[in-house]
Amino acid sequence: MKQPIRFALAAAAAGLAWGYLRHRRDERAPLFAAVQALEWFVAYGGAAALLERVREGLEGGQVEVERVTHTRQTIVDHSD
């Protein structure tokens, strides 16, 4: 298992504990804890790491593909 996934799983475990402690008096505490764990997992890069692992599996490690992870658009208004 790669290091980023380990850290993201640790963050998810911490988020689960934190979410449960924070909402322990609510009957929906397990649900809130699961959402908190998912938020922390994604925030720590777990989703990106999992997607990378899936992509590597699909590509078989032989094909190198350039991926666009974000775009930036700049709009310039030229007033005359």
Distance bins in CASP14 RR format, pairs under 12 A and 6 or more apart:
PFRMAT RR
TARGET T0000
AUTHOR 0000-0000-0000
RMODE 2
METHOD distances of the structure
MODEL  1
1 7 0 0 0 0 0 1 0 0 0 0 0
1 8 0 0 0 0 0 1 0 0 0 0 0
1 9 0 0 0 0 1 0 0 0 0 0 0
1 10 0 0 0 0 0 1 0 0 0 0 0
1 46 0 0 0 0 0 1 0 0 0 0 0
1 49 0 0 0 0 1 0 0 0 0 0 0
1 50 0 0 0 0 0 1 0 0 0 0 0
1 53 0 0 0 0 1 0 0 0 0 0 0
2 8 0 0 0 0 1 0 0 0 0 0 0
2 9 0 0 0 0 0 1 0 0 0 0 0
2 45 0 0 0 0 0 1 0 0 0 0 0
2 46 0 0 0 0 0 1 0 0 0 0 0
2 48 0 0 0 0 0 1 0 0 0 0 0
2 49 1 0 0 1 0 0 0 0 0 0 0
2 50 0 0 0 0 1 0 0 0 0 0 0
2 52 0 0 0 0 1 0 0 0 0 0 0
2 53 1 0 0 1 0 0 0 0 0 0 0
2 56 0 0 0 0 1 0 0 0 0 0 0
3 9 0 0 0 0 0 1 0 0 0 0 0
3 10 0 0 0 0 0 1 0 0 0 0 0
3 44 0 0 0 0 0 1 0 0 0 0 0
3 45 0 0 0 0 0 1 0 0 0 0 0
3 46 0 0 0 0 0 1 0 0 0 0 0
3 49 0 0 0 0 1 0 0 0 0 0 0
4 10 0 0 0 0 0 1 0 0 0 0 0
4 11 0 0 0 0 0 1 0 0 0 0 0
4 41 0 0 0 0 0 1 0 0 0 0 0
4 44 0 0 0 0 1 0 0 0 0 0 0
4 45 1 0 0 1 0 0 0 0 0 0 0
4 46 1 0 0 1 0 0 0 0 0 0 0
4 47 0 0 0 0 0 1 0 0 0 0 0
4 48 1 0 0 1 0 0 0 0 0 0 0
4 49 1 0 1 0 0 0 0 0 0 0 0
4 50 0 0 0 0 1 0 0 0 0 0 0
4 51 0 0 0 0 0 1 0 0 0 0 0
4 52 0 0 0 0 1 0 0 0 0 0 0
4 53 0 0 0 0 1 0 0 0 0 0 0
5 11 0 0 0 0 0 1 0 0 0 0 0
5 12 0 0 0 0 0 1 0 0 0 0 0
5 41 0 0 0 0 1 0 0 0 0 0 0
5 44 0 0 0 0 1 0 0 0 0 0 0
5 45 0 0 0 0 1 0 0 0 0 0 0
5 46 1 0 0 1 0 0 0 0 0 0 0
5 47 0 0 0 0 0 1 0 0 0 0 0
5 48 0 0 0 0 1 0 0 0 0 0 0
5 49 1 0 1 0 0 0 0 0 0 0 0
5 50 1 0 0 1 0 0 0 0 0 0 0
5 51 0 0 0 0 0 1 0 0 0 0 0
5 52 0 0 0 0 1 0 0 0 0 0 0
5 53 1 0 0 1 0 0 0 0 0 0 0
5 54 0 0 0 0 0 1 0 0 0 0 0
6 12 0 0 0 0 0 1 0 0 0 0 0
6 13 0 0 0 0 0 1 0 0 0 0 0
6 41 0 0 0 0 0 1 0 0 0 0 0
6 44 0 0 0 0 0 1 0 0 0 0 0
6 45 0 0 0 0 0 1 0 0 0 0 0
6 46 0 0 0 0 1 0 0 0 0 0 0
6 49 0 0 0 0 1 0 0 0 0 0 0
7 13 0 0 0 0 0 1 0 0 0 0 0
7 14 0 0 0 0 0 1 0 0 0 0 0
7 40 0 0 0 0 0 1 0 0 0 0 0
7 41 0 0 0 0 1 0 0 0 0 0 0
7 43 0 0 0 0 0 1 0 0 0 0 0
7 44 1 0 1 0 0 0 0 0 0 0 0
7 45 0 0 0 0 1 0 0 0 0 0 0
7 46 0 0 0 0 1 0 0 0 0 0 0
7 48 0 0 0 0 0 1 0 0 0 0 0
7 49 0 0 0 0 1 0 0 0 0 0 0
8 14 0 0 0 0 0 1 0 0 0 0 0
8 15 0 0 0 0 0 1 0 0 0 0 0
8 37 0 0 0 0 0 1 0 0 0 0 0
8 38 0 0 0 0 0 1 0 0 0 0 0
8 39 0 0 0 0 0 1 0 0 0 0 0
8 40 0 0 0 0 1 0 0 0 0 0 0
8 41 1 0 1 0 0 0 0 0 0 0 0
8 42 0 0 0 0 1 0 0 0 0 0 0
8 43 0 0 0 0 1 0 0 0 0 0 0
8 44 1 0 1 0 0 0 0 0 0 0 0
8 45 1 0 1 0 0 0 0 0 0 0 0
8 46 1 1 0 0 0 0 0 0 0 0 0
8 47 0 0 0 0 1 0 0 0 0 0 0
8 48 0 0 0 0 1 0 0 0 0 0 0
8 49 1 0 1 0 0 0 0 0 0 0 0
8 50 0 0 0 0 1 0 0 0 0 0 0
8 51 0 0 0 0 0 1 0 0 0 0 0
8 52 0 0 0 0 0 1 0 0 0 0 0
8 53 0 0 0 0 0 1 0 0 0 0 0
9 15 0 0 0 0 0 1 0 0 0 0 0
9 16 0 0 0 0 0 1 0 0 0 0 0
9 37 0 0 0 0 1 0 0 0 0 0 0
9 38 0 0 0 0 0 1 0 0 0 0 0
9 40 0 0 0 0 0 1 0 0 0 0 0
9 41 1 0 0 1 0 0 0 0 0 0 0
9 44 0 0 0 0 1 0 0 0 0 0 0
9 45 0 0 0 0 0 1 0 0 0 0 0
9 46 1 0 0 1 0 0 0 0 0 0 0
9 47 0 0 0 0 0 1 0 0 0 0 0
9 49 0 0 0 0 1 0 0 0 0 0 0
9 50 0 0 0 0 0 1 0 0 0 0 0
10 16 0 0 0 0 0 1 0 0 0 0 0
10 17 0 0 0 0 0 1 0 0 0 0 0
10 37 0 0 0 0 0 1 0 0 0 0 0
10 40 0 0 0 0 1 0 0 0 0 0 0
10 41 0 0 0 0 1 0 0 0 0 0 0
10 44 0 0 0 0 1 0 0 0 0 0 0
10 45 0 0 0 0 0 1 0 0 0 0 0
10 46 0 0 0 0 0 1 0 0 0 0 0
11 17 0 0 0 0 0 1 0 0 0 0 0
11 18 0 0 0 0 0 1 0 0 0 0 0
11 36 0 0 0 0 0 1 0 0 0 0 0
11 37 0 0 0 0 1 0 0 0 0 0 0
11 38 0 0 0 0 0 1 0 0 0 0 0
11 39 0 0 0 0 1 0 0 0 0 0 0
11 40 1 0 1 0 0 0 0 0 0 0 0
11 41 1 0 0 1 0 0 0 0 0 0 0
11 42 0 0 0 0 1 0 0 0 0 0 0
11 43 1 0 0 1 0 0 0 0 0 0 0
11 44 1 1 0 0 0 0 0 0 0 0 0
11 45 0 0 0 0 1 0 0 0 0 0 0
11 46 0 0 0 0 1 0 0 0 0 0 0
11 47 0 0 0 0 0 1 0 0 0 0 0
11 49 0 0 0 0 0 1 0 0 0 0 0
12 18 0 0 0 0 0 1 0 0 0 0 0
12 19 0 0 0 0 0 1 0 0 0 0 0
12 33 0 0 0 0 0 1 0 0 0 0 0
12 34 0 0 0 0 1 0 0 0 0 0 0
12 35 0 0 0 0 0 1 0 0 0 0 0
12 36 0 0 0 0 1 0 0 0 0 0 0
12 37 1 0 1 0 0 0 0 0 0 0 0
12 38 1 0 0 1 0 0 0 0 0 0 0
12 39 0 0 0 0 1 0 0 0 0 0 0
12 40 1 0 1 0 0 0 0 0 0 0 0
12 41 1 1 0 0 0 0 0 0 0 0 0
12 42 0 0 0 0 1 0 0 0 0 0 0
12 43 0 0 0 0 1 0 0 0 0 0 0
12 44 1 0 0 1 0 0 0 0 0 0 0
12 45 0 0 0 0 0 1 0 0 0 0 0
12 46 0 0 0 0 1 0 0 0 0 0 0
12 47 0 0 0 0 0 1 0 0 0 0 0
12 49 0 0 0 0 0 1 0 0 0 0 0
12 50 0 0 0 0 0 1 0 0 0 0 0
13 19 0 0 0 0 0 1 0 0 0 0 0
13 20 0 0 0 0 0 1 0 0 0 0 0
13 33 0 0 0 0 0 1 0 0 0 0 0
13 34 0 0 0 0 0 1 0 0 0 0 0
13 36 0 0 0 0 0 1 0 0 0 0 0
13 37 1 0 0 1 0 0 0 0 0 0 0
13 38 0 0 0 0 0 1 0 0 0 0 0
13 40 0 0 0 0 1 0 0 0 0 0 0
13 41 0 0 0 0 1 0 0 0 0 0 0
13 44 0 0 0 0 0 1 0 0 0 0 0
14 20 0 0 0 0 0 1 0 0 0 0 0
14 21 0 0 0 0 0 1 0 0 0 0 0
14 33 0 0 0 0 0 1 0 0 0 0 0
14 36 0 0 0 0 1 0 0 0 0 0 0
14 37 0 0 0 0 1 0 0 0 0 0 0
14 39 0 0 0 0 0 1 0 0 0 0 0
14 40 1 0 0 1 0 0 0 0 0 0 0
14 41 0 0 0 0 1 0 0 0 0 0 0
14 43 0 0 0 0 0 1 0 0 0 0 0
14 44 0 0 0 0 1 0 0 0 0 0 0
15 21 0 0 0 0 1 0 0 0 0 0 0
15 22 0 0 0 0 1 0 0 0 0 0 0
15 23 0 0 0 0 0 1 0 0 0 0 0
15 32 0 0 0 0 0 1 0 0 0 0 0
15 33 1 0 0 1 0 0 0 0 0 0 0
15 34 0 0 0 0 1 0 0 0 0 0 0
15 35 0 0 0 0 1 0 0 0 0 0 0
15 36 1 0 1 0 0 0 0 0 0 0 0
15 37 1 0 1 0 0 0 0 0 0 0 0
15 38 0 0 0 0 1 0 0 0 0 0 0
15 39 1 0 0 1 0 0 0 0 0 0 0
15 40 1 0 1 0 0 0 0 0 0 0 0
15 41 0 0 0 0 1 0 0 0 0 0 0
15 42 0 0 0 0 0 1 0 0 0 0 0
15 43 0 0 0 0 1 0 0 0 0 0 0
15 44 0 0 0 0 1 0 0 0 0 0 0
16 22 0 0 0 0 0 1 0 0 0 0 0
16 23 0 0 0 0 0 1 0 0 0 0 0
16 29 0 0 0 0 0 1 0 0 0 0 0
16 30 0 0 0 0 1 0 0 0 0 0 0
16 31 0 0 0 0 0 1 0 0 0 0 0
16 32 0 0 0 0 1 0 0 0 0 0 0
16 33 1 0 1 0 0 0 0 0 0 0 0
16 34 1 0 0 1 0 0 0 0 0 0 0
16 35 0 0 0 0 1 0 0 0 0 0 0
16 36 1 0 0 1 0 0 0 0 0 0 0
16 37 1 1 0 0 0 0 0 0 0 0 0
16 38 0 0 0 0 1 0 0 0 0 0 0
16 39 0 0 0 0 0 1 0 0 0 0 0
16 40 0 0 0 0 1 0 0 0 0 0 0
16 41 0 0 0 0 1 0 0 0 0 0 0
17 23 0 0 0 0 0 1 0 0 0 0 0
17 24 0 0 0 0 0 1 0 0 0 0 0
17 29 0 0 0 0 0 1 0 0 0 0 0
17 33 1 0 0 1 0 0 0 0 0 0 0
17 34 0 0 0 0 0 1 0 0 0 0 0
17 36 0 0 0 0 1 0 0 0 0 0 0
17 37 0 0 0 0 1 0 0 0 0 0 0
17 40 0 0 0 0 0 1 0 0 0 0 0
18 24 0 0 0 0 0 1 0 0 0 0 0
18 29 0 0 0 0 0 1 0 0 0 0 0
18 32 0 0 0 0 0 1 0 0 0 0 0
18 33 1 0 0 1 0 0 0 0 0 0 0
18 34 0 0 0 0 0 1 0 0 0 0 0
18 35 0 0 0 0 0 1 0 0 0 0 0
18 36 1 0 1 0 0 0 0 0 0 0 0
18 37 0 0 0 0 1 0 0 0 0 0 0
18 39 0 0 0 0 0 1 0 0 0 0 0
18 40 1 0 0 1 0 0 0 0 0 0 0
19 26 0 0 0 0 0 1 0 0 0 0 0
19 28 0 0 0 0 0 1 0 0 0 0 0
19 29 1 0 0 1 0 0 0 0 0 0 0
19 30 0 0 0 0 1 0 0 0 0 0 0
19 31 0 0 0 0 1 0 0 0 0 0 0
19 32 1 0 1 0 0 0 0 0 0 0 0
19 33 1 0 1 0 0 0 0 0 0 0 0
19 34 0 0 0 0 1 0 0 0 0 0 0
19 35 0 0 0 0 1 0 0 0 0 0 0
19 36 1 1 0 0 0 0 0 0 0 0 0
19 37 1 0 0 1 0 0 0 0 0 0 0
19 38 0 0 0 0 0 1 0 0 0 0 0
19 39 0 0 0 0 1 0 0 0 0 0 0
19 40 0 0 0 0 1 0 0 0 0 0 0
20 26 0 0 0 0 1 0 0 0 0 0 0
20 28 0 0 0 0 0 1 0 0 0 0 0
20 29 1 0 1 0 0 0 0 0 0 0 0
20 30 1 0 0 1 0 0 0 0 0 0 0
20 31 0 0 0 0 0 1 0 0 0 0 0
20 32 1 0 0 1 0 0 0 0 0 0 0
20 33 1 1 0 0 0 0 0 0 0 0 0
20 34 0 0 0 0 1 0 0 0 0 0 0
20 35 0 0 0 0 0 1 0 0 0 0 0
20 36 0 0 0 0 1 0 0 0 0 0 0
20 37 0 0 0 0 1 0 0 0 0 0 0
21 29 0 0 0 0 1 0 0 0 0 0 0
21 32 0 0 0 0 0 1 0 0 0 0 0
21 33 0 0 0 0 1 0 0 0 0 0 0
21 36 0 0 0 0 1 0 0 0 0 0 0
22 28 0 0 0 0 0 1 0 0 0 0 0
22 29 0 0 0 0 1 0 0 0 0 0 0
22 32 1 0 0 1 0 0 0 0 0 0 0
22 33 0 0 0 0 1 0 0 0 0 0 0
22 35 0 0 0 0 0 1 0 0 0 0 0
22 36 1 0 0 1 0 0 0 0 0 0 0
22 37 0 0 0 0 0 1 0 0 0 0 0
23 29 1 0 1 0 0 0 0 0 0 0 0
23 30 0 0 0 0 1 0 0 0 0 0 0
23 31 0 0 0 0 1 0 0 0 0 0 0
23 32 1 0 1 0 0 0 0 0 0 0 0
23 33 1 0 0 1 0 0 0 0 0 0 0
23 34 0 0 0 0 0 1 0 0 0 0 0
23 35 0 0 0 0 1 0 0 0 0 0 0
23 36 0 0 0 0 1 0 0 0 0 0 0
24 30 0 0 0 0 0 1 0 0 0 0 0
24 32 0 0 0 0 1 0 0 0 0 0 0
24 33 0 0 0 0 1 0 0 0 0 0 0
25 32 0 0 0 0 0 1 0 0 0 0 0
26 32 1 0 0 1 0 0 0 0 0 0 0
26 33 0 0 0 0 0 1 0 0 0 0 0
28 34 0 0 0 0 1 0 0 0 0 0 0
28 35 0 0 0 0 1 0 0 0 0 0 0
28 36 0 0 0 0 0 1 0 0 0 0 0
29 35 0 0 0 0 0 1 0 0 0 0 0
29 36 0 0 0 0 0 1 0 0 0 0 0
30 36 0 0 0 0 0 1 0 0 0 0 0
30 37 0 0 0 0 0 1 0 0 0 0 0
31 37 0 0 0 0 0 1 0 0 0 0 0
31 38 0 0 0 0 0 1 0 0 0 0 0
32 38 0 0 0 0 0 1 0 0 0 0 0
32 39 0 0 0 0 0 1 0 0 0 0 0
33 39 0 0 0 0 0 1 0 0 0 0 0
33 40 0 0 0 0 0 1 0 0 0 0 0
34 40 0 0 0 0 0 1 0 0 0 0 0
34 41 0 0 0 0 0 1 0 0 0 0 0
35 41 0 0 0 0 0 1 0 0 0 0 0
35 42 0 0 0 0 0 1 0 0 0 0 0
36 42 0 0 0 0 0 1 0 0 0 0 0
36 43 0 0 0 0 0 1 0 0 0 0 0
37 43 0 0 0 0 0 1 0 0 0 0 0
37 44 0 0 0 0 0 1 0 0 0 0 0
37 46 0 0 0 0 0 1 0 0 0 0 0
38 44 0 0 0 0 0 1 0 0 0 0 0
38 45 0 0 0 0 0 1 0 0 0 0 0
38 46 0 0 0 0 0 1 0 0 0 0 0
38 47 0 0 0 0 1 0 0 0 0 0 0
39 45 0 0 0 0 0 1 0 0 0 0 0
39 46 0 0 0 0 0 1 0 0 0 0 0
39 47 0 0 0 0 0 1 0 0 0 0 0
40 46 0 0 0 0 1 0 0 0 0 0 0
40 47 0 0 0 0 0 1 0 0 0 0 0
41 47 1 0 0 1 0 0 0 0 0 0 0
41 48 0 0 0 0 0 1 0 0 0 0 0
41 49 0 0 0 0 1 0 0 0 0 0 0
41 50 0 0 0 0 1 0 0 0 0 0 0
42 48 0 0 0 0 1 0 0 0 0 0 0
42 49 0 0 0 0 0 1 0 0 0 0 0
42 50 0 0 0 0 1 0 0 0 0 0 0
42 51 0 0 0 0 0 1 0 0 0 0 0
44 50 0 0 0 0 0 1 0 0 0 0 0
45 51 0 0 0 0 1 0 0 0 0 0 0
45 52 0 0 0 0 1 0 0 0 0 0 0
46 52 0 0 0 0 1 0 0 0 0 0 0
46 53 0 0 0 0 1 0 0 0 0 0 0
46 54 0 0 0 0 0 1 0 0 0 0 0
47 53 0 0 0 0 0 1 0 0 0 0 0
47 54 0 0 0 0 0 1 0 0 0 0 0
48 54 0 0 0 0 0 1 0 0 0 0 0
48 55 0 0 0 0 0 1 0 0 0 0 0
48 67 0 0 0 0 0 1 0 0 0 0 0
48 69 0 0 0 0 1 0 0 0 0 0 0
48 70 0 0 0 0 0 1 0 0 0 0 0
49 55 0 0 0 0 0 1 0 0 0 0 0
49 56 0 0 0 0 0 1 0 0 0 0 0
50 56 0 0 0 0 0 1 0 0 0 0 0
50 57 0 0 0 0 0 1 0 0 0 0 0
51 57 0 0 0 0 0 1 0 0 0 0 0
51 58 0 0 0 0 0 1 0 0 0 0 0
51 67 0 0 0 0 1 0 0 0 0 0 0
51 69 0 0 0 0 0 1 0 0 0 0 0
52 58 0 0 0 0 0 1 0 0 0 0 0
52 59 0 0 0 0 0 1 0 0 0 0 0
52 61 0 0 0 0 0 1 0 0 0 0 0
52 65 0 0 0 0 0 1 0 0 0 0 0
52 67 0 0 0 0 1 0 0 0 0 0 0
52 69 0 0 0 0 0 1 0 0 0 0 0
53 59 0 0 0 0 0 1 0 0 0 0 0
53 60 0 0 0 0 0 1 0 0 0 0 0
53 61 0 0 0 0 0 1 0 0 0 0 0
54 60 0 0 0 0 0 1 0 0 0 0 0
55 61 0 0 0 0 1 0 0 0 0 0 0
55 63 0 0 0 0 1 0 0 0 0 0 0
55 64 0 0 0 0 0 1 0 0 0 0 0
55 65 1 0 0 1 0 0 0 0 0 0 0
55 67 0 0 0 0 1 0 0 0 0 0 0
56 62 0 0 0 0 0 1 0 0 0 0 0
56 63 0 0 0 0 0 1 0 0 0 0 0
56 64 0 0 0 0 0 1 0 0 0 0 0
56 65 0 0 0 0 0 1 0 0 0 0 0
57 63 0 0 0 0 0 1 0 0 0 0 0
58 65 0 0 0 0 1 0 0 0 0 0 0
59 65 1 0 0 1 0 0 0 0 0 0 0
59 67 0 0 0 0 0 1 0 0 0 0 0
END
